[in-house]
């Protein structure tokens, strides 16, 4: 008799699925450096970036998307609030994603491999789009009438002159990797854990979306595009087989150890004949083990396995058992 066992994902990690640590560190660091240098290589397309920004702004108005200024107006009600939003934008993006990968590597190795592949694919596709479609953020677009909150209230990760910024490419607004990575962190943790509170991880991408829009660093369409790209990446790199449950087929012992097809010793108190049912018919063993109590004996070493003539098998068992040395 078999049954399907379901194990929660909050279990000991399968260390066999964990990739070598040094290799993973070099791989992730290499991908990050390649992306950073790739963004810098795409820098300098100022005229094209502003032309694309005007087109995106007009498209959002045609689609009747809410204005980015409505979100920024909420943040500008208090300087501590806008300062907190700028800090979240500058300080949470990379550390949160790095901690997410480290935790998955240590506690959910199989989920780590998939998440790393999804993030790498998403980041690579975003770099290609940055090269093909340079886009000035709404804080630079005069038609938007928005405030560059990072420069005015601080802190900021960008230089004051975008065209000569050597630290980052400020004309790479689409897609928003802040939103894309935040969504992946939330999805990865929701799938890899079973806590009833795991859905609260959705607050991270929701808060990130409000922050990137309210600080005028991204358009709504930047988040929509990265969401579509992430959906494709998640479809390509599907969940591991044991993402939510681990199906297993194994014998299920009853309270007294009685299992169909499993031997049960006589002293265990199982049903008589449980072991005999597993022995082929015609053998000598069933007669010796079918009963829950002592029966016939095999005699002394070197002696006969048959009971003595005229003696009952049950009465001979103690004597013969004592003859064995």
C-alpha positions as CSV (number, residue, x, y, z in Angstrom):
1,X,0.0,0.0,0.0
2,X,1.4,3.4,-1.0
3,X,0.4,7.0,-0.6
4,X,1.4,10.4,-1.9
5,X,3.2,12.5,0.7
6,X,3.2,16.3,0.5
7,X,6.1,18.1,2.2
8,X,6.1,21.9,2.8
9,X,8.8,23.9,1.2
10,X,10.0,25.0,4.7
11,X,12.3,22.0,5.0
12,X,16.0,21.3,5.0
13,X,17.7,22.5,1.8
14,X,18.8,19.9,-0.7
15,X,22.5,20.6,-0.8
16,X,22.9,18.5,-3.9
17,X,21.0,21.2,-5.8
18,X,23.2,24.0,-4.5
19,X,25.7,25.2,-7.1
20,X,29.4,25.8,-6.2
21,X,29.6,29.1,-4.1
22,X,32.6,30.6,-5.8
23,X,31.3,29.9,-9.3
24,X,27.9,31.5,-8.4
25,X,29.6,34.6,-6.9
26,X,31.8,35.1,-9.9
27,X,28.8,34.5,-12.2
28,X,26.5,37.0,-10.5
29,X,29.2,39.6,-10.1
30,X,30.1,39.2,-13.8
31,X,26.5,39.7,-14.9
32,X,26.2,42.8,-12.7
33,X,29.4,44.4,-14.1
34,X,28.4,43.5,-17.6
35,X,25.1,45.3,-17.1
36,X,26.7,48.3,-15.5
37,X,29.2,48.7,-18.3
38,X,26.5,48.1,-20.9
39,X,24.4,50.9,-19.5
40,X,27.3,53.3,-19.6
41,X,28.0,52.3,-23.2
42,X,24.5,53.3,-24.1
43,X,24.9,56.7,-22.6
44,X,25.0,59.9,-24.7
45,X,21.9,59.5,-26.9
46,X,20.4,62.7,-25.5
47,X,18.3,63.9,-28.5
48,X,16.8,60.5,-29.1
49,X,16.1,59.9,-25.4
50,X,14.1,63.1,-25.2
51,X,12.2,62.4,-28.4
52,X,11.3,59.0,-27.1
53,X,10.3,60.6,-23.7
54,X,7.8,62.9,-25.5
55,X,6.3,59.9,-27.4
56,X,5.9,57.8,-24.2
57,X,4.3,60.8,-22.4
58,X,1.8,61.2,-25.2
59,X,1.1,57.5,-25.4
60,X,0.3,57.4,-21.7
61,X,-2.2,60.3,-22.1
62,X,-3.8,58.5,-25.0
63,X,-4.1,55.4,-22.9
64,X,-5.6,57.5,-20.1
65,X,-3.0,56.3,-17.6
66,X,-2.9,58.2,-14.3
67,X,-0.5,61.1,-14.3
68,X,2.9,60.6,-12.5
69,X,2.3,64.0,-10.9
70,X,-0.6,62.7,-8.8
71,X,1.8,60.2,-7.0
72,X,4.5,62.8,-6.6
73,X,2.0,65.3,-5.2
74,X,1.3,62.8,-2.3
75,X,5.0,62.5,-1.5
76,X,5.6,66.2,-1.6
77,X,3.2,66.8,1.3
78,X,6.1,66.4,3.7
79,X,9.8,66.6,3.3
80,X,10.5,63.5,5.5
81,X,8.2,61.4,3.2
82,X,9.9,62.5,0.0
83,X,13.3,61.9,1.7
84,X,12.2,58.4,2.7
85,X,11.1,57.7,-0.9
86,X,14.4,58.9,-2.3
87,X,16.3,56.7,0.2
88,X,14.2,53.7,-0.7
89,X,14.9,54.3,-4.4
90,X,18.6,54.6,-3.8
91,X,19.3,52.1,-1.0
92,X,16.8,49.2,-1.2
93,X,17.0,48.1,-4.9
94,X,20.3,46.2,-5.0
95,X,20.6,45.1,-1.3
96,X,17.1,43.5,-1.3
97,X,17.8,41.6,-4.5
98,X,21.2,40.4,-3.3
99,X,19.8,39.2,0.1
100,X,17.0,37.5,-1.8
101,X,19.6,35.5,-3.9
102,X,21.7,34.7,-0.9
103,X,18.8,33.4,1.1
104,X,17.6,31.3,-1.8
105,X,21.1,29.9,-2.3
106,X,21.4,28.8,1.3
107,X,17.8,27.7,2.1
108,X,16.2,26.9,-1.3
109,X,18.9,25.9,-3.8
110,X,16.6,24.7,-6.5
111,X,14.6,27.9,-6.4
112,X,17.8,29.9,-6.4
113,X,18.9,28.4,-9.7
114,X,15.6,29.3,-11.4
115,X,15.5,32.8,-9.8
116,X,19.0,33.6,-10.9
117,X,18.2,32.5,-14.4
118,X,15.1,34.7,-14.5
119,X,16.9,37.7,-13.2
120,X,19.8,37.3,-15.6
121,X,17.4,36.9,-18.5
122,X,15.4,39.9,-17.5
123,X,18.4,42.1,-16.9
124,X,20.0,41.1,-20.2
125,X,16.7,41.9,-22.1
126,X,16.5,45.2,-20.3
127,X,20.0,46.1,-21.4
128,X,19.1,45.4,-25.0
129,X,16.0,47.6,-24.7
130,X,18.1,50.4,-23.1
131,X,20.5,50.3,-26.1
132,X,17.6,50.2,-28.7
133,X,15.3,52.7,-27.0
134,X,17.0,55.3,-24.9
135,X,14.5,57.1,-22.8
136,X,14.8,60.2,-20.6
137,X,12.9,59.9,-17.3
138,X,9.9,62.1,-16.5
139,X,11.9,64.2,-14.1
140,X,13.8,65.5,-17.2
141,X,10.8,66.1,-19.4
142,X,9.6,69.7,-19.4
143,X,6.1,68.7,-20.5
144,X,5.7,66.6,-17.4
145,X,6.3,69.4,-15.0
146,X,7.7,67.1,-12.3
147,X,10.3,67.8,-9.6
148,X,13.7,66.0,-9.6
149,X,13.2,64.9,-6.0
150,X,16.6,63.3,-5.7
151,X,18.4,66.5,-6.6
152,X,16.1,68.8,-4.6
153,X,15.6,66.8,-1.4
154,X,18.2,64.1,-1.6
155,X,19.6,61.5,-1.5
156,X,20.3,60.8,-5.2
157,X,22.3,58.2,-7.1
158,X,22.6,60.3,-10.2
159,X,24.9,63.2,-11.2
160,X,23.6,66.7,-11.9
161,X,24.5,66.5,-15.6
162,X,22.9,63.4,-17.1
163,X,24.8,63.6,-20.4
164,X,28.2,63.3,-18.7
165,X,27.2,61.1,-15.7
166,X,29.9,58.4,-15.4
167,X,28.2,56.5,-12.7
168,X,24.9,55.6,-14.4
169,X,23.0,55.9,-17.7
170,X,20.2,58.3,-16.9
171,X,18.6,57.7,-20.3
172,X,17.7,54.1,-19.6
173,X,14.2,54.6,-18.0
174,X,12.5,51.7,-19.9
175,X,12.1,49.2,-18.6
176,X,12.3,49.8,-14.9
177,X,14.5,47.2,-13.3
178,X,13.7,48.6,-9.9
179,X,10.1,47.3,-10.4
180,X,11.1,44.1,-12.3
181,X,13.6,43.0,-9.6
182,X,11.2,43.9,-6.8
183,X,8.4,41.8,-8.4
184,X,10.8,38.9,-8.9
185,X,11.9,39.1,-5.2
186,X,8.2,38.9,-4.1
187,X,7.3,36.1,-6.5
188,X,10.4,34.1,-5.6
189,X,9.7,34.3,-1.8
190,X,6.0,33.6,-2.1
191,X,6.7,30.4,-4.2
192,X,9.6,29.3,-2.0
193,X,8.0,29.6,1.4
194,X,4.8,28.4,3.0
195,X,4.2,31.0,5.7
196,X,0.7,32.5,5.9
197,X,2.3,35.9,5.8
198,X,4.3,35.3,2.6
199,X,1.8,37.4,0.5
200,X,3.0,40.5,2.4
201,X,6.1,40.4,0.1
202,X,3.9,42.0,-2.5
203,X,4.3,45.2,-0.6
204,X,7.9,45.4,-1.8
205,X,7.0,45.8,-5.5
206,X,3.9,47.9,-4.7
207,X,6.0,50.3,-2.7
208,X,8.8,50.3,-5.3
209,X,6.3,51.2,-8.0
210,X,5.0,54.2,-6.0
211,X,8.6,55.3,-5.2
212,X,9.9,55.2,-8.8
213,X,6.9,57.0,-10.2
214,X,6.6,59.5,-7.3
215,X,10.3,60.4,-7.6
216,X,9.8,60.9,-11.3
217,X,12.4,58.4,-12.2
218,X,10.1,56.2,-14.3
219,X,6.9,56.3,-16.3
220,X,4.0,54.0,-15.7
221,X,4.8,52.3,-19.0
222,X,8.3,51.5,-17.7
223,X,6.7,49.2,-15.1
224,X,4.1,47.8,-17.5
225,X,6.9,46.8,-20.0
226,X,9.1,45.2,-17.4
227,X,6.1,43.3,-16.0
228,X,5.5,41.8,-19.5
229,X,9.2,40.9,-19.9
230,X,9.2,39.2,-16.5
231,X,6.1,37.2,-17.3
232,X,7.9,35.8,-20.4
233,X,11.1,35.0,-18.4
234,X,9.0,33.2,-15.7
235,X,7.2,31.2,-18.5
236,X,10.6,30.2,-20.0
237,X,12.2,29.2,-16.7
238,X,9.4,27.3,-15.1
239,X,9.1,26.3,-11.5
240,X,11.1,23.3,-10.2
241,X,9.1,20.1,-9.9
242,X,9.1,20.3,-6.1
243,X,8.4,24.0,-5.9
244,X,5.3,23.7,-3.7
245,X,5.1,20.0,-2.9
246,X,7.4,17.0,-3.1
247,X,5.5,13.9,-4.3
248,X,6.8,10.7,-2.9
249,X,5.7,7.1,-2.9
250,X,6.8,5.1,0.1
251,X,5.2,2.5,2.4
252,X,2.9,3.9,5.1
253,X,3.3,2.0,8.4
254,X,0.2,1.6,10.5
255,X,0.2,2.1,14.2
256,X,1.5,-1.5,14.9
257,X,3.8,-1.7,11.9
258,X,1.4,-3.6,9.7
259,X,2.0,-2.9,6.1
260,X,0.8,-4.7,3.0
261,X,3.8,-6.7,1.7
262,X,6.0,-5.8,4.8
263,X,7.3,-8.4,7.3
264,X,5.9,-8.1,10.8
265,X,7.7,-10.0,13.6
266,X,5.5,-12.1,15.9
267,X,6.5,-10.1,19.0
268,X,5.2,-6.8,17.4
269,X,1.6,-7.8,18.0
270,X,0.6,-7.6,14.4
271,X,-2.0,-9.6,12.7
272,X,-1.2,-13.3,12.6
273,X,0.0,-14.5,9.2
274,X,1.1,-11.0,8.1
275,X,4.6,-12.3,7.3
276,X,3.4,-15.6,6.0
277,X,1.5,-13.8,3.2
278,X,4.8,-12.5,1.7
279,X,6.5,-16.0,1.6
280,X,6.0,-18.1,-1.5
281,X,3.6,-21.0,-1.2
282,X,5.2,-24.4,-0.7
283,X,8.2,-23.2,1.4
284,X,8.9,-24.5,4.9
285,X,9.0,-21.0,6.4
286,X,5.3,-20.2,6.7
287,X,4.6,-22.9,9.2
288,X,7.3,-21.6,11.5
289,X,6.3,-17.9,11.4
290,X,2.6,-17.8,10.8
291,X,1.6,-18.0,14.4
292,X,2.0,-15.2,16.9
293,X,3.3,-17.6,19.6
294,X,6.1,-20.1,19.5
295,X,5.6,-23.1,17.2
296,X,7.9,-25.7,15.8
297,X,11.6,-25.3,16.2
298,X,14.5,-26.1,13.9
299,X,16.2,-28.1,16.6
300,X,19.8,-28.1,17.9
301,X,22.7,-27.1,15.7
302,X,23.4,-30.0,13.4
303,X,20.1,-31.7,14.4
304,X,17.0,-32.3,12.4
305,X,14.5,-29.6,11.6
306,X,11.6,-32.0,12.2
307,X,9.9,-32.4,15.7
308,X,10.6,-35.5,17.7
309,X,8.4,-38.5,17.0
310,X,5.2,-38.5,19.0
311,X,5.9,-35.1,20.5
312,X,3.7,-32.0,20.0
313,X,5.4,-29.2,18.1
314,X,4.3,-26.7,20.8
315,X,5.6,-28.7,23.7
316,X,8.9,-29.4,22.0
317,X,9.7,-25.7,21.2
318,X,11.0,-24.7,24.6
319,X,13.3,-27.7,25.0
320,X,14.7,-27.4,21.5
321,X,15.2,-23.7,21.8
322,X,17.3,-24.3,24.9
323,X,19.5,-26.8,23.0
324,X,20.8,-24.2,20.7
325,X,24.3,-22.9,21.7
